[in-house]
Amino acid sequence: MEASNLDESYKAFNMLLSTFLDDLLIEIENDGGATAVFPNKNDTIIQKREEVKEMIRKL
């Protein structure tokens, strides 16, 4: 959704959930970033990796 507002071309791809949680989110946090699950212009919540993992665990 947000990528469609950028000038650059981005493509979606599949990733194992474990790779997302244990590799990609760690890289993002190490780079000083954070995670926004389903971002939008009204009520986006920024979450740390452990918060995302806990949210998924409760599903």
Secondary structure, DSSP 8 states (H G I E B T S, - for coil): --GGGSSS--------HHHIIIIIHHHHHHTT--EESS--TTT--EE-HHHHHHHHHH-
